[in-house]
Amino acid sequence: MQIFRSWSAPVLLAGLLGALLVGRAQAFSYVMVSDQHLVDSSPLVLRAQVLEALAPVRGPAGIESPYALQLQQQFKGPPLPRIVHLALPGGVLGSGFGEQHFAIPTLHKGQTLLLFAELRGDGILQAEQLTLGLFFKQQHQGLSYFTRVLDSGKDHGQGRNAKFHQPRDAERFETWLQAAVAGRADDAADYFLDAKALQLPQAKFNLLLGGNGNAVRWFQFDSNTALNWVSTAAGQVGMVQDEFAMITAAANALTNDAGSKLTVTHSGGTIAAPDTHCDDGTSDGHSVLWNDPLNAIPGSYSCADGGVLANGGPCFFTTSTMSNGLPYNEAFEGRIQVQDGVACYFDGDTGKNGAEVMVHEMGHVVGLAHSCGDTQSGSCASATAAEQIATMRATAFGDGRGAALKPDDQAALALVYPAAAGILFANGFE
C-alpha cells in the first residue's frame, strides 16, 4: 500500500507519504459480478440523487455514514417513498472515534446514483455487495454514463467478468435494466463504453480519510504489545481447508517480517458473537467475523458469479500522534468481515487463496495501502517490478503465494513500523 521506487531518500519519502497519507486502511476484496447477477440478487434497483450527507452514526455493523436521497426512478422492488436514506460503512463520530473503509466513497449533494440495494429492518438502504452495487452518473462532452468507484478494492477474479469494470452508457444501460427486471433482457445487449478510446475522465470522488487525513498506525507494537486476533466460533460455512489456519498464516507473515516491528498473533481463540466495534474508543478484541454475521456486506458471494469476499480495517482516534517524524491516527481495534458463501474461493489452491485474501486485508488493518492498481498508487502497467508483484497490489494473484509478503510490502511496513529507531527504509530500498 505504498509507492516505492529506487530513488534517493528524500524523493522516496515524498512518494511514500503520497501513498500512505491519502490511503485508507480498510478495503474490500471481491470477484467482479455480472450485471445480470446484480439485478437478480438485489431486492431493489433505483436511480436517486443525493440530497444531503448526514452525520455519521453507530449502525448495526459499526460506524456508518448516512445520506438522504431523492428517488428519481425505481426499476425493481416494492414502492419506496420519495425520500430514502442510504448508509455506507465508515466515518468519524462527533466523539472523535472513527472507522476507516478503504474504497468506500464519500457522497456529495447533487450526485446521481444508480443503486442496487436491499432494505434493512430499520428502513435504511444498503448497497448490495458494497460498491459493486453503487454506480455514479457522469457527463462528458454530451455523453451520460454510469461508472463505479472500485479502484481501491481488490479484484481476486483474475480477469473474470472483466468487461463489467467498464463504464456504461446511461440510456442504454437503463433500457437494459428495465428489460432485465422484466425477465426479457438481451444477453448480447451492448451498453459498455471504452473509457480509454472516449478519453473519459477518471471519476473524482473523495474517499473516507481518518478524520484529519493521517494514515493509521498501531502504536502498541512499539511496546511489544501484540495485536491478537480471534474469530467467530462457528468458522466459515462450507470450508474444506482450515480457515483458522489462514488467520495464523497472515499473522505470522506480519510478525516474522525482519525489517519491521509488529507482533500480530492468532491464539485460535473464538468469540460466541460479533463484537460491538468502534463506538466508544475501547477495544473488545480484534476479530475475524466469518459469514458476515452483521450483514455489513449486503448480499452473498456467488461461486458462479462472484461478489465481495471480505472487508477489513481499523478503528482509530482522530488525534495526531507522531512516529519517526510522521503524524498518524492511533488505531485501537481491528476487524475483518468475511462474506458468506466464500468457501469455494478461500479453499482454492489448498487454502492459499484464502490466506492471500487474509494477509491483504490484515495489511490494510495495520495501515498499508495498495502498491499499484488504484487511483492513488497509479497503474500497475507503469509500476516498478517490485510494486507489480506486491501482495498489497490492488488485484489478487491466486498464484499459490498464500500469506506472503514481497519486498514492496516489507518496505512499506519498514516505514510505518521500523525495526529500530531512526530506520526509515529497509529491504534494499533507499
Buried (B, 14 or more C-beta within 10 A) or exposed (E): BBBBBEBEEEEBBEBBBBBBBBBBBBBBBBBBBBBBBBBBBBBBBBBBBBBBBBEBBBBBBBBBBBBBBEBBEBBBBEEBEEEBBBBBBBBBBEEEBBBBBBBBBBBEEEBBBBBBBBBBEEEBBBBBBBBBBBBBBBEBEEBBBBBBBBBBBBBBBEEBBEEBBBBBBBEBBBBBBBBBBEEEBEEEBEBBBEBEEEEBEEBEBEBBBBBEEBBBBBBBBEEEEBBBBBBBEEBBEBBEBEBBBBBBBBBBBBBEBEBBBBBBBBEEBBBEEBBEBBBEBEBEBBBBBBBBBBBBBBBBBBEEBBBBBBBBBBBBBBEBEEBBEBBBBBBBBBBBBBBBBBBBBBBBBEBBBBBBBBBBBBBBBBBBBBBBBBBBBBEBEEBBEBBBBBBBBBBBBBEEBBBBBBBBBBBBBBBBBBBEEEBBBBBEBE
